[in-house]
Amino acid sequence: MTTKELLYIEDALGHAQFYQSKFNETASQLQDPELRTLAEDMAKKHRQIFDSFYNLL
């Protein structure tokens, strides 16, 4: 893998972690169960994205 490709993966990992934490934070503050579930699902999706990029290494 080239240096540029590794930097891209590093950025993607950082973004996925950031969005996962923000969706988890948002879910914990939501009162509406439907919206809370949606935010939790989005957090899970970003965890899957993180895992996919991490497995490239």
C-alpha positions in Angstrom: 0.0 0.0 0.0 1.3 3.4 -0.8 1.7 6.2 1.7 -1.2 8.1 0.2 -3.5 5.1 0.4 -2.5 4.6 4.1 -3.3 8.3 4.8 -6.7 7.9 3.1 -7.5 4.9 5.3 -6.3 6.8 8.4 -8.6 9.7 7.6 -11.5 7.4 6.9 -11.0 5.6 10.2 -11.0 9.0 12.0 -14.1 10.1 10.3 -15.9 6.9 11.0 -15.0 7.1 14.7 -16.1 10.7 14.9 -19.5 10.0 13.4 -20.0 6.9 15.5 -19.3 8.9 18.7 -21.6 11.8 17.6 -24.5 9.4 16.7 -24.1 7.6 20.1 -24.0 11.0 21.9 -27.1 12.1 20.0 -29.0 8.9 20.6 -28.4 9.2 24.4 -30.0 12.6 24.4 -33.1 11.8 22.2 -36.4 11.2 23.9 -38.3 10.0 20.8 -37.7 6.2 20.6 -37.9 6.1 16.8 -35.3 8.8 16.4 -33.1 7.3 19.1 -33.2 3.9 17.2 -32.3 5.7 14.0 -29.3 7.4 15.6 -28.2 4.1 17.2 -28.5 2.4 13.8 -26.3 5.1 12.2 -23.7 4.7 15.0 -23.6 0.9 14.3 -23.3 1.6 10.5 -20.3 3.8 11.1 -18.8 1.1 13.4 -19.1 -1.3 10.5 -17.5 1.2 8.1 -14.6 1.6 10.6 -14.2 -2.2 10.8 -14.2 -2.5 7.1 -11.4 0.1 6.7 -9.5 -1.4 9.6 -9.6 -4.8 8.0 -7.9 -3.4 4.9 -4.8 -3.0 7.1 
